[in-house]
Amino acid sequence: MVKRKSSRAALCELCGGSMRKNGFTSGGRQRWRCDACRCSRLRRRPDATRLAWFRAFLDWLLGGVSMGRAAA
Ligand SMILES: [Zn+2]
């Protein structure tokens, strides 16, 4: 188990490892980088992310969107 750097540190969406601050985007948002798998992410609110996934799943489930479009 990887010890988190701080309680506010983001966790990697791919491997679950702790992420390190890695500068800012041109839009001024905090950029994070995973120590373990080196992926770079923007931190998003987990509830907003979950809601977006749920909506995409519902679109797919209700047959309005093809699998390819839902994945995009
Ligand atoms: Zn990772």
PDB file of the backbone (N, CA, C, O) and the ligand in Angstrom, with CONECT records:
HET     ZN  A 101       1
ATOM      1  N   MET A   1       0.846  -1.195   0.000  1.00  0.00           N
ATOM      2  CA  MET A   1       0.000   0.000   0.000  1.00  0.00           C
ATOM      3  C   MET A   1       0.881   1.245   0.000  1.00  0.00           C
ATOM      4  O   MET A   1       1.855   1.339   0.748  1.00  0.00           O
ATOM      5  N   VAL A   2       0.521   2.182  -0.845  1.00  0.00           N
ATOM      6  CA  VAL A   2       1.302   3.414  -0.965  1.00  0.00           C
ATOM      7  C   VAL A   2       0.768   4.453   0.009  1.00  0.00           C
ATOM      8  O   VAL A   2      -0.431   4.724   0.061  1.00  0.00           O
ATOM      9  N   LYS A   3       1.673   5.019   0.769  1.00  0.00           N
ATOM     10  CA  LYS A   3       1.265   6.060   1.717  1.00  0.00           C
ATOM     11  C   LYS A   3       0.995   7.350   0.970  1.00  0.00           C
ATOM     12  O   LYS A   3       1.793   7.763   0.128  1.00  0.00           O
ATOM     13  N   ARG A   4      -0.112   7.981   1.269  1.00  0.00           N
ATOM     14  CA  ARG A   4      -0.463   9.231   0.604  1.00  0.00           C
ATOM     15  C   ARG A   4       0.376  10.360   1.170  1.00  0.00           C
ATOM     16  O   ARG A   4       0.710  10.387   2.354  1.00  0.00           O
ATOM     17  N   LYS A   5       0.709  11.304   0.274  1.00  0.00           N
ATOM     18  CA  LYS A   5       1.560  12.427   0.678  1.00  0.00           C
ATOM     19  C   LYS A   5       0.824  13.360   1.630  1.00  0.00           C
ATOM     20  O   LYS A   5       1.405  13.874   2.585  1.00  0.00           O
ATOM     21  N   SER A   6      -0.444  13.569   1.363  1.00  0.00           N
ATOM     22  CA  SER A   6      -1.243  14.408   2.249  1.00  0.00           C
ATOM     23  C   SER A   6      -2.698  14.016   2.063  1.00  0.00           C
ATOM     24  O   SER A   6      -3.037  13.283   1.134  1.00  0.00           O
ATOM     25  N   SER A   7      -3.541  14.497   2.931  1.00  0.00           N
ATOM     26  CA  SER A   7      -4.951  14.134   2.832  1.00  0.00           C
ATOM     27  C   SER A   7      -5.595  14.728   1.589  1.00  0.00           C
ATOM     28  O   SER A   7      -6.644  14.260   1.146  1.00  0.00           O
ATOM     29  N   ARG A   8      -4.964  15.770   1.016  1.00  0.00           N
ATOM     30  CA  ARG A   8      -5.553  16.402  -0.155  1.00  0.00           C
ATOM     31  C   ARG A   8      -4.969  15.861  -1.455  1.00  0.00           C
ATOM     32  O   ARG A   8      -5.405  16.253  -2.537  1.00  0.00           O
ATOM     33  N   ALA A   9      -3.989  14.967  -1.361  1.00  0.00           N
ATOM     34  CA  ALA A   9      -3.357  14.446  -2.567  1.00  0.00           C
ATOM     35  C   ALA A   9      -4.364  13.632  -3.377  1.00  0.00           C
ATOM     36  O   ALA A   9      -5.172  12.882  -2.828  1.00  0.00           O
ATOM     37  N   ALA A  10      -4.293  13.799  -4.689  1.00  0.00           N
ATOM     38  CA  ALA A  10      -5.180  13.055  -5.573  1.00  0.00           C
ATOM     39  C   ALA A  10      -4.687  11.620  -5.699  1.00  0.00           C
ATOM     40  O   ALA A  10      -3.507  11.333  -5.497  1.00  0.00           O
ATOM     41  N   LEU A  11      -5.608  10.727  -6.036  1.00  0.00           N
ATOM     42  CA  LEU A  11      -5.233   9.339  -6.277  1.00  0.00           C
ATOM     43  C   LEU A  11      -5.359   9.054  -7.764  1.00  0.00           C
ATOM     44  O   LEU A  11      -6.260   9.554  -8.436  1.00  0.00           O
ATOM     45  N   CYS A  12      -4.437   8.239  -8.262  1.00  0.00           N
ATOM     46  CA  CYS A  12      -4.417   7.900  -9.682  1.00  0.00           C
ATOM     47  C   CYS A  12      -5.659   7.094 -10.051  1.00  0.00           C
ATOM     48  O   CYS A  12      -6.046   6.161  -9.347  1.00  0.00           O
ATOM     49  N   GLU A  13      -6.278   7.476 -11.177  1.00  0.00           N
ATOM     50  CA  GLU A  13      -7.467   6.755 -11.631  1.00  0.00           C
ATOM     51  C   GLU A  13      -7.115   5.416 -12.234  1.00  0.00           C
ATOM     52  O   GLU A  13      -7.961   4.525 -12.313  1.00  0.00           O
ATOM     53  N   LEU A  14      -5.866   5.263 -12.664  1.00  0.00           N
ATOM     54  CA  LEU A  14      -5.458   4.025 -13.323  1.00  0.00           C
ATOM     55  C   LEU A  14      -4.936   2.992 -12.337  1.00  0.00           C
ATOM     56  O   LEU A  14      -5.361   1.837 -12.361  1.00  0.00           O
ATOM     57  N   CYS A  15      -4.000   3.408 -11.454  1.00  0.00           N
ATOM     58  CA  CYS A  15      -3.360   2.432 -10.575  1.00  0.00           C
ATOM     59  C   CYS A  15      -3.691   2.660  -9.107  1.00  0.00           C
ATOM     60  O   CYS A  15      -3.371   1.812  -8.274  1.00  0.00           O
ATOM     61  N   GLY A  16      -4.322   3.774  -8.766  1.00  0.00           N
ATOM     62  CA  GLY A  16      -4.696   4.027  -7.382  1.00  0.00           C
ATOM     63  C   GLY A  16      -3.579   4.603  -6.539  1.00  0.00           C
ATOM     64  O   GLY A  16      -3.755   4.827  -5.341  1.00  0.00           O
ATOM     65  N   GLY A  17      -2.427   4.847  -7.155  1.00  0.00           N
ATOM     66  CA  GLY A  17      -1.294   5.394  -6.414  1.00  0.00           C
ATOM     67  C   GLY A  17      -1.476   6.874  -6.123  1.00  0.00           C
ATOM     68  O   GLY A  17      -2.358   7.526  -6.682  1.00  0.00           O
ATOM     69  N   SER A  18      -0.632   7.396  -5.241  1.00  0.00           N
ATOM     70  CA  SER A  18      -0.738   8.812  -4.918  1.00  0.00           C
ATOM     71  C   SER A  18      -0.157   9.643  -6.053  1.00  0.00           C
ATOM     72  O   SER A  18       0.763   9.214  -6.749  1.00  0.00           O
ATOM     73  N   MET A  19      -0.709  10.834  -6.226  1.00  0.00           N
ATOM     74  CA  MET A  19      -0.263  11.703  -7.295  1.00  0.00           C
ATOM     75  C   MET A  19       0.414  12.930  -6.720  1.00  0.00           C
ATOM     76  O   MET A  19       0.117  13.366  -5.608  1.00  0.00           O
ATOM     77  N   ARG A  20       1.331  13.477  -7.502  1.00  0.00           N
ATOM     78  CA  ARG A  20       2.119  14.625  -7.104  1.00  0.00           C
ATOM     79  C   ARG A  20       1.705  15.824  -7.936  1.00  0.00           C
ATOM     80  O   ARG A  20       1.351  15.677  -9.106  1.00  0.00           O
ATOM     81  N   LYS A  21       1.745  17.007  -7.346  1.00  0.00           N
ATOM     82  CA  LYS A  21       1.445  18.212  -8.120  1.00  0.00           C
ATOM     83  C   LYS A  21       2.506  18.369  -9.195  1.00  0.00           C
ATOM     84  O   LYS A  21       3.692  18.156  -8.941  1.00  0.00           O
ATOM     85  N   ASN A  22       2.082  18.741 -10.392  1.00  0.00           N
ATOM     86  CA  ASN A  22       3.001  18.814 -11.528  1.00  0.00           C
ATOM     87  C   ASN A  22       2.720  20.072 -12.340  1.00  0.00           C
ATOM     88  O   ASN A  22       2.506  20.008 -13.550  1.00  0.00           O
ATOM     89  N   GLY A  23       2.723  21.197 -11.672  1.00  0.00           N
ATOM     90  CA  GLY A  23       2.515  22.459 -12.371  1.00  0.00           C
ATOM     91  C   GLY A  23       1.050  22.711 -12.681  1.00  0.00           C
ATOM     92  O   GLY A  23       0.154  22.073 -12.128  1.00  0.00           O
ATOM     93  N   PHE A  24       0.833  23.658 -13.580  1.00  0.00           N
ATOM     94  CA  PHE A  24      -0.532  24.042 -13.926  1.00  0.00           C
ATOM     95  C   PHE A  24      -0.735  23.987 -15.433  1.00  0.00           C
ATOM     96  O   PHE A  24       0.216  24.118 -16.204  1.00  0.00           O
ATOM     97  N   THR A  25      -1.955  23.797 -15.836  1.00  0.00           N
ATOM     98  CA  THR A  25      -2.281  23.844 -17.255  1.00  0.00           C
ATOM     99  C   THR A  25      -2.309  25.293 -17.705  1.00  0.00           C
ATOM    100  O   THR A  25      -2.219  26.207 -16.885  1.00  0.00           O
ATOM    101  N   SER A  26      -2.433  25.503 -19.011  1.00  0.00           N
ATOM    102  CA  SER A  26      -2.522  26.870 -19.531  1.00  0.00           C
ATOM    103  C   SER A  26      -3.786  27.550 -19.025  1.00  0.00           C
ATOM    104  O   SER A  26      -3.876  28.777 -18.990  1.00  0.00           O
ATOM    105  N   GLY A  27      -4.768  26.729 -18.630  1.00  0.00           N
ATOM    106  CA  GLY A  27      -6.009  27.286 -18.112  1.00  0.00           C
ATOM    107  C   GLY A  27      -5.942  27.581 -16.623  1.00  0.00           C
ATOM    108  O   GLY A  27      -6.914  28.063 -16.040  1.00  0.00           O
ATOM    109  N   GLY A  28      -4.800  27.296 -16.003  1.00  0.00           N
ATOM    110  CA  GLY A  28      -4.615  27.604 -14.593  1.00  0.00           C
ATOM    111  C   GLY A  28      -5.076  26.515 -13.639  1.00  0.00           C
ATOM    112  O   GLY A  28      -5.131  26.731 -12.428  1.00  0.00           O
ATOM    113  N   ARG A  29      -5.412  25.337 -14.179  1.00  0.00           N
ATOM    114  CA  ARG A  29      -5.845  24.242 -13.306  1.00  0.00           C
ATOM    115  C   ARG A  29      -4.640  23.435 -12.848  1.00  0.00           C
ATOM    116  O   ARG A  29      -3.645  23.322 -13.564  1.00  0.00           O
ATOM    117  N   GLN A  30      -4.742  22.879 -11.653  1.00  0.00           N
ATOM    118  CA  GLN A  30      -3.666  22.058 -11.114  1.00  0.00           C
ATOM    119  C   GLN A  30      -3.509  20.775 -11.914  1.00  0.00           C
ATOM    120  O   GLN A  30      -4.480  20.059 -12.163  1.00  0.00           O
ATOM    121  N   ARG A  31      -2.277  20.494 -12.312  1.00  0.00           N
ATOM    122  CA  ARG A  31      -2.003  19.246 -13.013  1.00  0.00           C
ATOM    123  C   ARG A  31      -1.344  18.282 -12.022  1.00  0.00           C
ATOM    124  O   ARG A  31      -0.512  18.696 -11.214  1.00  0.00           O
ATOM    125  N   TRP A  32      -1.712  17.004 -12.082  1.00  0.00           N
ATOM    126  CA  TRP A  32      -1.162  16.001 -11.184  1.00  0.00           C
ATOM    127  C   TRP A  32      -0.459  14.920 -11.988  1.00  0.00           C
ATOM    128  O   TRP A  32      -0.850  14.612 -13.114  1.00  0.00           O
ATOM    129  N   ARG A  33       0.587  14.348 -11.395  1.00  0.00           N
ATOM    130  CA  ARG A  33       1.284  13.251 -12.047  1.00  0.00           C
ATOM    131  C   ARG A  33       1.408  12.094 -11.073  1.00  0.00           C
ATOM    132  O   ARG A  33       1.720  12.282  -9.897  1.00  0.00           O
ATOM    133  N   CYS A  34       1.158  10.889 -11.580  1.00  0.00           N
ATOM    134  CA  CYS A  34       1.223   9.698 -10.741  1.00  0.00           C
ATOM    135  C   CYS A  34       2.666   9.263 -10.563  1.00  0.00           C
ATOM    136  O   CYS A  34       3.417   9.199 -11.537  1.00  0.00           O
ATOM    137  N   ASP A  35       3.065   8.965  -9.340  1.00  0.00           N
ATOM    138  CA  ASP A  35       4.428   8.498  -9.077  1.00  0.00           C
ATOM    139  C   ASP A  35       4.658   7.124  -9.657  1.00  0.00           C
ATOM    140  O   ASP A  35       5.760   6.815 -10.110  1.00  0.00           O
ATOM    141  N   ALA A  36       3.631   6.296  -9.649  1.00  0.00           N
ATOM    142  CA  ALA A  36       3.799   4.891 -10.028  1.00  0.00           C
ATOM    143  C   ALA A  36       3.756   4.680 -11.535  1.00  0.00           C
ATOM    144  O   ALA A  36       4.662   4.066 -12.099  1.00  0.00           O
ATOM    145  N   CYS A  37       2.712   5.182 -12.196  1.00  0.00           N
ATOM    146  CA  CYS A  37       2.571   4.873 -13.626  1.00  0.00           C
ATOM    147  C   CYS A  37       2.860   6.082 -14.505  1.00  0.00           C
ATOM    148  O   CYS A  37       2.754   5.983 -15.727  1.00  0.00           O
ATOM    149  N   ARG A  38       3.223   7.222 -13.915  1.00  0.00           N
ATOM    150  CA  ARG A  38       3.666   8.405 -14.657  1.00  0.00           C
ATOM    151  C   ARG A  38       2.575   9.060 -15.495  1.00  0.00           C
ATOM    152  O   ARG A  38       2.868   9.914 -16.331  1.00  0.00           O
ATOM    153  N   CYS A  39       1.328   8.672 -15.283  1.00  0.00           N
ATOM    154  CA  CYS A  39       0.286   9.323 -16.068  1.00  0.00           C
ATOM    155  C   CYS A  39       0.032  10.712 -15.482  1.00  0.00           C
ATOM    156  O   CYS A  39       0.265  10.950 -14.297  1.00  0.00           O
ATOM    157  N   SER A  40      -0.443  11.614 -16.320  1.00  0.00           N
ATOM    158  CA  SER A  40      -0.697  12.985 -15.912  1.00  0.00           C
ATOM    159  C   SER A  40      -2.192  13.237 -15.966  1.00  0.00           C
ATOM    160  O   SER A  40      -2.852  12.892 -16.946  1.00  0.00           O
ATOM    161  N   ARG A  41      -2.717  13.832 -14.922  1.00  0.00           N
ATOM    162  CA  ARG A  41      -4.163  14.021 -14.838  1.00  0.00           C
ATOM    163  C   ARG A  41      -4.497  15.390 -14.307  1.00  0.00           C
ATOM    164  O   ARG A  41      -3.703  16.034 -13.621  1.00  0.00           O
ATOM    165  N   LEU A  42      -5.697  15.815 -14.645  1.00  0.00           N
ATOM    166  CA  LEU A  42      -6.263  16.971 -13.969  1.00  0.00           C
ATOM    167  C   LEU A  42      -7.185  16.427 -12.903  1.00  0.00           C
ATOM    168  O   LEU A  42      -7.914  15.460 -13.124  1.00  0.00           O
ATOM    169  N   ARG A  43      -7.145  17.054 -11.751  1.00  0.00           N
ATOM    170  CA  ARG A  43      -8.002  16.569 -10.688  1.00  0.00           C
ATOM    171  C   ARG A  43      -9.420  17.046 -10.943  1.00  0.00           C
ATOM    172  O   ARG A  43      -9.658  18.227 -11.196  1.00  0.00           O
ATOM    173  N   ARG A  44     -10.343  16.128 -10.872  1.00  0.00           N
ATOM    174  CA  ARG A  44     -11.746  16.488 -11.028  1.00  0.00           C
ATOM    175  C   ARG A  44     -12.493  16.093  -9.785  1.00  0.00           C
ATOM    176  O   ARG A  44     -12.073  15.219  -9.027  1.00  0.00           O
ATOM    177  N   ARG A  45     -13.610  16.757  -9.592  1.00  0.00           N
ATOM    178  CA  ARG A  45     -14.420  16.386  -8.428  1.00  0.00           C
ATOM    179  C   ARG A  45     -14.969  14.986  -8.657  1.00  0.00           C
ATOM    180  O   ARG A  45     -15.586  14.720  -9.688  1.00  0.00           O
ATOM    181  N   PRO A  46     -14.748  14.090  -7.700  1.00  0.00           N
ATOM    182  CA  PRO A  46     -15.175  12.701  -7.878  1.00  0.00           C
ATOM    183  C   PRO A  46     -16.666  12.562  -8.145  1.00  0.00           C
ATOM    184  O   PRO A  46     -17.080  11.718  -8.939  1.00  0.00           O
ATOM    185  N   ASP A  47     -17.462  13.374  -7.494  1.00  0.00           N
ATOM    186  CA  ASP A  47     -18.913  13.243  -7.685  1.00  0.00           C
ATOM    187  C   ASP A  47     -19.303  13.661  -9.101  1.00  0.00           C
ATOM    188  O   ASP A  47     -20.191  13.056  -9.700  1.00  0.00           O
ATOM    189  N   ALA A  48     -18.636  14.709  -9.651  1.00  0.00           N
ATOM    190  CA  ALA A  48     -18.929  15.157 -11.010  1.00  0.00           C
ATOM    191  C   ALA A  48     -18.499  14.090 -12.007  1.00  0.00           C
ATOM    192  O   ALA A  48     -19.188  13.842 -12.997  1.00  0.00           O
ATOM    193  N   THR A  49     -17.361  13.462 -11.745  1.00  0.00           N
ATOM    194  CA  THR A  49     -16.874  12.414 -12.632  1.00  0.00           C
ATOM    195  C   THR A  49     -17.828  11.228 -12.630  1.00  0.00           C
ATOM    196  O   THR A  49     -18.159  10.670 -13.676  1.00  0.00           O
ATOM    197  N   ARG A  50     -18.255  10.864 -11.444  1.00  0.00           N
ATOM    198  CA  ARG A  50     -19.162   9.723 -11.322  1.00  0.00           C
ATOM    199  C   ARG A  50     -20.487  10.008 -12.028  1.00  0.00           C
ATOM    200  O   ARG A  50     -21.065   9.136 -12.677  1.00  0.00           O
ATOM    201  N   LEU A  51     -20.945  11.231 -11.886  1.00  0.00           N
ATOM    202  CA  LEU A  51     -22.208  11.615 -12.517  1.00  0.00           C
ATOM    203  C   LEU A  51     -22.080  11.545 -14.039  1.00  0.00           C
ATOM    204  O   LEU A  51     -22.996  11.078 -14.716  1.00  0.00           O
ATOM    205  N   ALA A  52     -20.964  12.000 -14.575  1.00  0.00           N
ATOM    206  CA  ALA A  52     -20.749  11.964 -16.019  1.00  0.00           C
ATOM    207  C   ALA A  52     -20.723  10.515 -16.511  1.00  0.00           C
ATOM    208  O   ALA A  52     -21.309  10.200 -17.547  1.00  0.00           O
ATOM    209  N   TRP A  53     -20.050   9.638 -15.774  1.00  0.00           N
ATOM    210  CA  TRP A  53     -20.001   8.228 -16.151  1.00  0.00           C
ATOM    211  C   TRP A  53     -21.394   7.609 -16.096  1.00  0.00           C
ATOM    212  O   TRP A  53     -21.775   6.822 -16.963  1.00  0.00           O
ATOM    213  N   PHE A  54     -22.134   7.973 -15.079  1.00  0.00           N
ATOM    214  CA  PHE A  54     -23.476   7.426 -14.924  1.00  0.00           C
ATOM    215  C   PHE A  54     -24.370   7.863 -16.065  1.00  0.00           C
ATOM    216  O   PHE A  54     -25.165   7.071 -16.570  1.00  0.00           O
ATOM    217  N   ARG A  55     -24.245   9.131 -16.481  1.00  0.00           N
ATOM    218  CA  ARG A  55     -25.038   9.623 -17.605  1.00  0.00           C
ATOM    219  C   ARG A  55     -24.660   8.912 -18.893  1.00  0.00           C
ATOM    220  O   ARG A  55     -25.529   8.555 -19.688  1.00  0.00           O
ATOM    221  N   ALA A  56     -23.357   8.703 -19.101  1.00  0.00           N
ATOM    222  CA  ALA A  56     -22.891   8.019 -20.306  1.00  0.00           C
ATOM    223  C   ALA A  56     -23.415   6.580 -20.316  1.00  0.00           C
ATOM    224  O   ALA A  56     -23.826   6.059 -21.353  1.00  0.00           O
ATOM    225  N   PHE A  57     -23.389   5.952 -19.135  1.00  0.00           N
ATOM    226  CA  PHE A  57     -23.895   4.585 -19.023  1.00  0.00           C
ATOM    227  C   PHE A  57     -25.387   4.538 -19.329  1.00  0.00           C
ATOM    228  O   PHE A  57     -25.855   3.633 -20.020  1.00  0.00           O
ATOM    229  N   LEU A  58     -26.127   5.505 -18.818  1.00  0.00           N
ATOM    230  CA  LEU A  58     -27.566   5.554 -19.071  1.00  0.00           C
ATOM    231  C   LEU A  58     -27.852   5.743 -20.559  1.00  0.00           C
ATOM    232  O   LEU A  58     -28.748   5.104 -21.110  1.00  0.00           O
ATOM    233  N   ASP A  59     -27.083   6.628 -21.212  1.00  0.00           N
ATOM    234  CA  ASP A  59     -27.255   6.859 -22.654  1.00  0.00           C
ATOM    235  C   ASP A  59     -27.071   5.551 -23.411  1.00  0.00           C
ATOM    236  O   ASP A  59     -27.848   5.213 -24.304  1.00  0.00           O
ATOM    237  N   TRP A  60     -26.009   4.813 -23.026  1.00  0.00           N
ATOM    238  CA  TRP A  60     -25.717   3.547 -23.693  1.00  0.00           C
ATOM    239  C   TRP A  60     -26.816   2.528 -23.392  1.00  0.00           C
ATOM    240  O   TRP A  60     -27.271   1.798 -24.273  1.00  0.00           O
ATOM    241  N   LEU A  61     -27.230   2.499 -22.117  1.00  0.00           N
ATOM    242  CA  LEU A  61     -28.207   1.506 -21.676  1.00  0.00           C
ATOM    243  C   LEU A  61     -29.548   1.706 -22.377  1.00  0.00           C
ATOM    244  O   LEU A  61     -30.217   0.739 -22.739  1.00  0.00           O
ATOM    245  N   LEU A  62     -29.932   2.956 -22.564  1.00  0.00           N
ATOM    246  CA  LEU A  62     -31.213   3.262 -23.170  1.00  0.00           C
ATOM    247  C   LEU A  62     -31.157   3.214 -24.696  1.00  0.00           C
ATOM    248  O   LEU A  62     -32.157   3.467 -25.369  1.00  0.00           O
ATOM    249  N   GLY A  63     -29.975   2.885 -25.239  1.00  0.00           N
ATOM    250  CA  GLY A  63     -29.862   2.631 -26.666  1.00  0.00           C
ATOM    251  C   GLY A  63     -29.761   3.866 -27.534  1.00  0.00           C
ATOM    252  O   GLY A  63     -29.815   3.761 -28.760  1.00  0.00           O
ATOM    253  N   GLY A  64     -29.615   5.040 -26.928  1.00  0.00           N
ATOM    254  CA  GLY A  64     -29.530   6.257 -27.725  1.00  0.00           C
ATOM    255  C   GLY A  64     -28.178   6.452 -28.372  1.00  0.00           C
ATOM    256  O   GLY A  64     -28.059   7.109 -29.407  1.00  0.00           O
ATOM    257  N   VAL A  65     -27.148   5.871 -27.750  1.00  0.00           N
ATOM    258  CA  VAL A  65     -25.783   6.100 -28.231  1.00  0.00           C
ATOM    259  C   VAL A  65     -25.114   4.749 -28.446  1.00  0.00           C
ATOM    260  O   VAL A  65     -25.286   3.834 -27.641  1.00  0.00           O
ATOM    261  N   SER A  66     -24.355   4.621 -29.527  1.00  0.00           N
ATOM    262  CA  SER A  66     -23.640   3.378 -29.791  1.00  0.00           C
ATOM    263  C   SER A  66     -22.466   3.253 -28.806  1.00  0.00           C
ATOM    264  O   SER A  66     -22.071   4.232 -28.174  1.00  0.00           O
ATOM    265  N   MET A  67     -21.922   2.048 -28.687  1.00  0.00           N
ATOM    266  CA  MET A  67     -20.807   1.804 -27.769  1.00  0.00           C
ATOM    267  C   MET A  67     -19.612   2.684 -28.119  1.00  0.00           C
ATOM    268  O   MET A  67     -18.944   3.211 -27.229  1.00  0.00           O
ATOM    269  N   GLY A  68     -19.342   2.844 -29.413  1.00  0.00           N
ATOM    270  CA  GLY A  68     -18.204   3.655 -29.838  1.00  0.00           C
ATOM    271  C   GLY A  68     -18.359   5.113 -29.454  1.00  0.00           C
ATOM    272  O   GLY A  68     -17.404   5.751 -29.012  1.00  0.00           O
ATOM    273  N   ARG A  69     -19.571   5.644 -29.623  1.00  0.00           N
ATOM    274  CA  ARG A  69     -19.794   7.042 -29.273  1.00  0.00           C
ATOM    275  C   ARG A  69     -19.817   7.224 -27.763  1.00  0.00           C
ATOM    276  O   ARG A  69     -19.385   8.259 -27.256  1.00  0.00           O
ATOM    277  N   ALA A  70     -20.316   6.228 -27.043  1.00  0.00           N
ATOM    278  CA  ALA A  70     -20.352   6.324 -25.592  1.00  0.00           C
ATOM    279  C   ALA A  70     -18.937   6.334 -25.024  1.00  0.00           C
ATOM    280  O   ALA A  70     -18.669   7.009 -24.030  1.00  0.00           O
ATOM    281  N   ALA A  71     -18.032   5.587 -25.655  1.00  0.00           N
ATOM    282  CA  ALA A  71     -16.656   5.524 -25.176  1.00  0.00           C
ATOM    283  C   ALA A  71     -15.922   6.838 -25.427  1.00  0.00           C
ATOM    284  O   ALA A  71     -14.973   7.170 -24.717  1.00  0.00           O
ATOM    285  N   ALA A  72     -16.361   7.582 -26.436  1.00  0.00           N
ATOM    286  CA  ALA A  72     -15.685   8.842 -26.777  1.00  0.00           C
ATOM    287  C   ALA A  72     -16.136   9.970 -25.873  1.00  0.00           C
ATOM    288  O   ALA A  72     -15.670  11.100 -26.018  1.00  0.00           O
TER     289      ALA A  72
HETATM  290 ZN    ZN A 101      -0.996   5.656 -11.652  1.00  0.00          ZN2+
END
